[in-house]
Amino acid sequence: MAFTLTAGRALDLGTMARTKDTGSTGRASASDRTSEKKPRKERWYRQVWAAYQMTRRQDPSVTWIMLGIVVGVIAIGVVAGILWGHPVYLTLVSVPIGLTGALLILTRRAERAAFRSIEGQPGASRAALGSIRRGWTFEDQPVAIDARSQDLVYRGVGRAGVVLVSEGPSTRVKKLLEQEQRRVTRVLPSVPVTTIQCGNDDGQIGLQQLPRKVQKLRPTLTKVEAAEVTKRLRALGAPKLPIPKGVDPMRMRPDRKGIRGR
């Protein structure tokens, strides 16, 4: 998440700078057009640094934990090298092992910090489901919305069938989930539909455990059947949002007397 935000901001700043330079002539050179089509790929060490900065803001102790792992592994390597008679060799071997262990800790802490930063925001469950790399297809927009409470339901399709994930208190989203489940069952009566409530109430799944919960669902469909289910569900269309009551601006007639100045 932090990697995407960093790259997006850098790309936007570069585009604004190029627009300012070419604004007087109204034309861009061939090199500028090429740079716009092919943005520079961010280096891996910059991604690691961005992840570290994001994690440190949420978890300040990550710095000391990483240093402790590196120093501890190197110390073990030095002691083992002295005992075995190869201090230089084992010390050199322990350095990359310690760095690898520190990066593994950073990865887990960064994931936890990312979930913590979006927890409680609308669409947080969809962002968490986006960490599932393959096997599942989730709609970017919610398939059911409660206009008053802003409760949401997201839908995904995989080899385990259809999964419906809700956001909101358990006392409110239960009815919304049941309505969407009946809607899907009418179109696909033989496809299993799983409902999951994402939240912090009793019986709900936490944001960090949500991707694992979905991935543990038992597959019952083939890839071809899952693709066909996705096509049929997309044919249902997006949910219809309630239209506020009042005058329809498309049917309003102009006041001709007011136009004439009377």
N, C-alpha and C positions, 0 to 999 in steps of 0.2 A: 504493500500500500504506500509506504513512504517512498519506495523507489519510483512508483508511477507518478506521484505528486511532484517529486523533484525533477524528473525528466520533463513532465508537462510544463512546469513553470519555466524551465530553461528554454524549452521550445517556444513558448509564448513570448518571452523576452527577446529571443533572437528574431522572431517574426516582427515584433514591434520596431526593433532597431532597423531591420531591413526596410520596413515601410517608411520610416522617417528619412532614411538616406535617399530613397527613390521617390519621395513625394514631390520634389520640385520638378523633376523631369517627367514623372508619370510612367517611366519605363524601368524595368529591372534587367540587369545583365544576365547572361546565360549562367554564370556561376551562381548567382543568387537563386535563380529558378531551380538549379540542380540541388542546392543546399536545402531549399524548401521541400523538395520531393524526397530527399534522403537525409533525414535528421541523423545526427551523430549518435552512435550507440554508446550508452553509458558504460564506463569501465566497471569491472567487478569490485575493485577496491573502493570506488565511490559509493557503490550500492551498500557495501559492508559498513562504510562510515555513516551513511544515511540511516541504516538500520540501527547502528549503535547510538546515534544521537536521539532517534525516536525512542529507543528502549530506555536510555538514560533519563529522559524526561519523566517516563512513567515509573521506572524502577532504578533509582540512583545506586543501589547496591550492586548492579550488574558489573560495574568497573572492578570492584574489589573481588568479586567472585571469579571473573576472568583472569585477573592477575594472580589470584591464589591458585587457580588450576595450572597456569603456565609455570609459576615458580615451584609448585609442588611436584609436577611431573619432571621438571629439570633436576630438582633436588634428588628425586628417586633415581634418576638416570646417573647422576654423579656418584651417589652412594653405591649403586649397583656396579658402576664401572670400576670404582676403587676396590670393591670386593672381588670382582672377577679379573681384575688386571687390565681392563680396557676403559679407562676413564674418559679419554678424548672421544672415542668412538661412540660410546653409549650416551655421552652428553650431547653430541651432535644429533644422534637419533632421537633423543628425548625432546629436542626443541620443536620439530614439526609435529610431534605427537601432542605436546602441550598446546600448541597453537590450534590444532584441529579440535582438541577438546574444548578450548575456549570458544571457538566458532560454533560448535554444537550447542553450547550453553546459550550463546548469543541468539542462535536461531530460535530456540524454544522460548527464551525470554522476549524476543521481538514479536513472536506470534502472540504470546500472552498479552503484551502491551498493546498490540494492534487491536485485539478483541476488546480490551478494556477501554480503549479510546473511542470506539464506536458503540459501545454498549448503551442502550437506552435511546438511541437515535432511530428515527424512522428508516427502514430499509437495512438495518443492521444484520438481520438474518440473511438477507439476499447477499450482502457482502461476505458473510461467513460461508455461505454455500458456494460462492465463487472460488473458494480455495480448493474445491474438488476438481481435480484436473481433467479426469476423463470418466466416462461411464454414465454421466448424468447431464441432462440438458434442462436448464432452469430459465424461465421467462424473466426478462429484465424488469417488467412491470408487474405489479400485483394483479391477481385474477379476481380478487374480492376486496372491497374497501368499505369500511363503515365510516360514513361522512362525519358523524358526530364525534365518535371516540377516536377516529384515525387508526383503528385496528386494521391490520393488513393480513392477507393470505397470499403466499407465493406457491407456485406450482412447478414441479420438476418431473421429468420422465426419464426412466432408466430401465435396466433389465429387471429390476424389482417391481416395476409397474409405475404407478403414479403416486407421488408423495406431495402432500399439502402441508406447508409450514406456515404457522400463524405467528403474529406479533401482537402482544397485548395481554391483559389479565385473563386468567383462565375462566372467570365467570362471564366474560363478554365474548371471547373468541370461540367458545364452544359452539354457539349457534351459527356463527359465520362459517366455521369449518364444516358443520353438518350440511349447510345449504350448498356449499361448493362440492362436497362429496356426493350429494344426490345429483347435482348437475353433471358431474363427470360420469357417475354410474349409469345415468340414462343414455349417454352416448357410448360408453364402453362397459357393458354389464359384465364381461368376462375378465376384465383387467383388475388386478388387486389395487386398492387405493389405501394408502397409509397416511394417517393424519398425525402431525407432530406439533406440539405447542412449544414455542421458544420463549423463554422468560425465566424469571426467578421465583415464581410461585411454586407451591407444592404440586408435584406431578409434571412440571414443565422441564424442558431440557435447556441447560445453559448454553450461551452463545458459543463458547469454546468447544463444547461437546457435540454441538449440532452436526458438523461435517462427519464426524466419526459415527454418529447415530445413523445417518443416511447411508454411509458406505457399508454398514454392517447389515443392511437389509438383504434378505435372501433373494437372489435373482430367479425369476420365473419365466422371463421372456427372452427371446433371441434378439440379436441386434436389428434384424429386419423388422420384427414385430414392434420393437421399441420405436423405430423410426416411423412406422405406420401410425402408432399411437400418437406421436408428436404431431404428425400432419392432421389427424382428425381433431385433436384438441385445439390446434391453432385455427381450425375452421370455425370454432365456436365464437371467435372474436374476443375483443377486449371487453371488460365490464363497463356497463353504462352508468356513468356517474349521475347522481341526482341533479336536476336543473333547478336553480332557485326560482321561486315564484316572482312574478312581476311582468312588466311590459316587455314584449319581445322586441329588441332593437331592430331586427330585420323587417318587422312589419309596421314600424312607425312611419307615419306620413308627415312630411314637412308642413310647417305652418306657413301657408302662402301669404296670409295677411302680414305676418311678421317679416317675411322676406321683402314685401313691398313697402314696408316702413309704416304700416297702419297700426 
